[in-house]
Amino acid sequence: MAFHYEIDNTDLQILNILMDNAFTPYTEIGKKLFISPGTVHVRMNKMEKLGIVKNPQLQIDLTKLGMDITSFVGVYLVRSDLYDKVVNALKKIDEVISCNYTTGNYSLFLKIICRDTEHLRTILHDKIQKIEGISRTETFISLAESFNRPVTVHLTTQK
């Protein structure tokens, strides 16, 4: 039997509060939305079952842990049918924190976090560029992140 649940404005308000600060207690959310903490808990459980809420992560200021270089790498594949093989190899490199299949010049676009430029060079030269199926890469080093925020979710009307 399939699980069915209609997302409403209250669910979206709960999500927006938690995306802004995942540490917000259900009691505080309940007060803001004029619902009980138990209702918040039940709704969160339902959204988890639906796969809307998944894999909560702790956001860390990596620069304070010595990870000072953020870079973006455009990856050119030899052939598009090597996509799965290349992505599986990239998943094994801890410094690669995101990988997107893209349109345009690159087949893949990566976000990489490293300690310094020497560490980045090692990751690029000794790991990424040696993956079978990658023909070449183009690297962009971020000088500063101006902002990074979650998307605000709203109810959409379907036609």
HURABEL-V126923 format. One record per helix or strand. SS is the DSSP state (alpha for helix, beta for strand). FROM is the first residue (numbers start at 1). LEN is the number of residues. If there is no record, write none. Layout:
ss=SS from=FROM len=LEN
ss=SS from=FROM len=LEN
//
This chain:
ss=alpha from=9 len=12
ss=alpha from=26 len=8
ss=alpha from=37 len=13
ss=alpha from=62 len=4
ss=beta from=69 len=9
ss=alpha from=80 len=12
ss=beta from=96 len=6
ss=beta from=108 len=7
ss=alpha from=117 len=14
ss=beta from=134 len=8
//
